[in-house]
Amino acid sequence: MEKTARVGLIVYLYYNRDARKITKLGDCHYHSKRLRYLVLYVDLDEVDEIISYLKGQRFVKKVLISEFNQIDQDFVGSLHRNEESQV
């Protein structure tokens, strides 16, 4: 089984009832009913098409790409690096 590259999209909605329409585009990881947004995971090669589709919909307020891939995830020795930079 191969691991596919995926990216998270944060989709802000005007109404929660429209969340069902978006779940067919990818995997819905989280839906905040109070703040009216959902986190949708889609394949990396389909991101541009899905973002352009979502921005064209009337029920979508805003679409953001998750910044999770830009976070440095090399945690080994990170405490030692921080101590050296503070001295």
N, C-alpha and C positions, 0 to 999 in steps of 0.2 A: 504494500500500500504506500503510495507516494504522498508526501506532504505538500499541499498546495499553498501558495502564498495568498494570504488574505489580509484585508484591511478593514478597519472599523469606520463606519459612518455614523455621525450623530445627526439625527433628523428631527428638527423641531416642527411640531404640528400646531395647527389652529384648534383642532378638535381631536379628542382621543378616538372617536369612532372611526377615523380614517386610518388608524394604525393597521387594520386588517388588509388594506389595499397595498401596503408597503411590504408586508411580511412575505409576499410571493417573490420578491426580488433577491432575498438572501436569508440568512439566519438571524432572527431577532434574539439578541442576547438579553436585553433589558428594556423595559418600558416603564417610564415614570408617568403615572397618571396625573399626579399633582402638578408637575412641571411641564407636562405635555411634550416629552421627547422620547425617542427610542434609539437604542444602539443596534445597528445592523451590520453584520459581517458579510462581506461579499468578496469574490475572487478579485485578485489584483488586476488581471487583464480586462475586467469588465467595469472598473471603477468609473472611468470617464463617461461611458454610456449611461450608467445608472445615475450619476450625479446630474448629467444634463436632463435625463428623464424626470428626476425628482424636482429639479428647479423649475421645470415647466408645469408642474402640477399646482392646482389652485389651493390645495389643502396643506401644502408644505410651506412653512415660514422661512426656514433656513436649513442648509446642509453644511456640515463641517466634516473634515477628514480627521480621524483620530491621530494624535501625536505619539502614540505608543511605540511606533517603530523608530522614532528618533531618540528615544531614551537609551542611555548607555546601560546595558545590562551585564556588563563585566563587573561582577561584585567581588571577585577574588582579589584581595589586596587593596580594595578601595579605601579601607580605613587607614592603611599605611600611607597611601597617597595623600589623603586629607591632612594627616599629621605633618608631613613634609612641607606641604604648601603653606601651612599656618606658621611655621617656624621662621 
